[in-house]
């Protein structure tokens, strides 16, 4: 069965937004309870910003992934897809570590690892598509901020 580029784009966006939103299951119940009781730094953004920010980032990730997926099969494309999947799994697992398991320190170590894999993904994507790589830069910047926030919350608690 042949998948058209339009279908690849739709699948890419729906998958990244859908799986990314699934992480919200581990987050939402903890925000008014456990998370509300944590000491947070002065630069902690309001809770309402996280949903729209992550939705936007997941859409950009989906478009970025699509731009790689539509390339012909090659070792470069295969490595790019593997790196993307690894960083995406790390992204998903962070919510479980931080919000469900309340393991702020382990979540900090994990988000640093995720940051490295996002950077590796960007570098690999750039070999195939500068646009695909550029679409992941807001994600890297947000995870940079989230890493500082996670580390600060860990230190304060």
C-alpha positions in Angstrom: 0.0 0.0 0.0 1.4 3.4 -1.0 1.0 6.2 1.5 0.8 9.7 -0.2 2.7 12.6 1.2 -0.5 14.2 2.3 -1.4 11.1 4.3 2.2 11.1 5.7 1.7 14.7 6.9 -1.6 14.0 8.5 -0.3 10.8 10.2 2.8 12.6 11.4 0.8 15.5 13.0 -1.9 13.3 14.5 0.6 10.9 15.9 2.8 13.5 17.5 0.0 15.5 18.9 -2.0 12.4 20.0 0.9 10.6 21.7 2.2 13.8 23.2 -1.2 14.6 24.6 -1.4 11.1 26.1 1.4 12.3 28.4 -1.2 14.7 29.8 -2.9 11.7 31.5 0.0 11.5 33.9 0.1 15.3 34.4 -3.4 16.7 34.7 -4.5 15.2 38.0 -1.2 16.1 39.6 -1.3 19.8 38.8 -3.9 21.0 41.4 -2.6 18.6 44.0 1.1 17.5 44.2 2.5 20.1 41.7 0.6 22.9 43.4 2.3 22.1 46.7 5.8 22.3 45.3 8.1 25.2 45.8 8.7 26.7 42.4 11.2 29.4 41.2 10.0 32.9 40.4 10.2 32.3 36.7 7.7 29.4 36.8 5.2 30.2 34.1 1.4 30.0 34.7 0.0 26.5 34.3 -2.3 27.5 31.4 0.7 28.1 29.1 1.9 24.5 29.0 -1.0 23.0 27.1 -1.0 25.5 24.2 2.9 25.5 24.1 3.1 21.7 24.0 0.4 21.4 21.4 2.2 23.9 19.2 5.5 22.1 19.7 3.9 18.7 18.8 2.5 20.1 15.6 5.9 21.5 14.6 7.4 18.1 15.5 4.9 16.3 13.4 5.6 18.6 10.4 9.3 18.1 10.9 9.0 14.4 11.1 6.9 14.4 7.9 9.6 16.3 6.0 12.1 13.5 6.9 9.6 10.6 6.4 8.9 11.8 2.8 12.6 11.4 1.8 13.7 8.2 0.1 14.8 5.4 2.3 18.4 5.8 3.3 20.8 5.3 6.2 20.6 9.0 7.0 16.8 8.9 7.0 16.7 5.7 9.1 19.0 7.3 11.7 17.0 10.5 11.8 13.8 8.6 12.4 15.4 6.4 15.1 16.7 9.5 16.9 13.3 11.2 16.6 11.6 8.2 18.2 14.2 8.0 21.0 13.7 11.7 22.0 9.9 11.3 21.7 9.9 8.3 24.0 12.1 10.3 26.5 9.6 13.2 26.1 6.7 10.8 27.0 8.5 9.2 29.9 9.4 12.6 31.5 5.8 13.2 32.4 5.6 9.8 34.1 8.8 10.4 36.1 8.0 13.9 37.1 4.2 13.9 37.6 3.2 10.3 38.3 6.2 9.1 40.2 7.2 12.4 41.7 10.8 11.7 40.9 12.0 15.2 40.3 15.7 14.4 40.3 15.3 11.4 38.0 13.1 13.6 35.7 15.9 16.2 35.7 18.5 13.6 34.6 16.0 12.3 32.0 15.2 15.7 30.5 18.9 16.4 30.1 19.2 13.1 28.2 16.1 14.1 26.2 17.7 17.5 25.4 20.8 15.7 24.0 18.7 13.5 21.8 16.7 16.4 20.5 20.0 18.1 19.6 21.2 14.9 17.9 17.8 14.7 16.0 18.2 18.3 14.8 21.7 17.6 13.6 20.6 14.5 11.8 17.5 16.1 10.3 19.6 19.0 9.0 21.4 16.5 6.8 18.1 15.8 5.0 16.1 19.0 5.5 17.1 22.4 7.0 13.4 23.2 7.4 12.8 20.0 9.3 15.8 20.8 11.6 14.6 24.4 12.1 11.1 23.3 13.0 12.6 21.5 16.0 14.5 24.5 17.4 11.5 25.9 19.3 11.2 22.5 20.9 14.9 22.5 21.9 14.5 26.0 23.3 11.4 25.0 25.3 13.1 21.9 26.7 16.1 24.0 27.6 13.8 26.2 29.7 11.9 23.2 31.0 15.3 21.6 32.1 16.2 24.8 34.0 12.7 24.8 35.6 12.9 21.1 36.5 16.4 21.5 38.0 15.2 24.5 40.0 12.1 22.7 41.3 14.3 19.8 42.3 16.7 22.1 44.1 13.8 23.9 45.9 12.2 20.7 47.1 
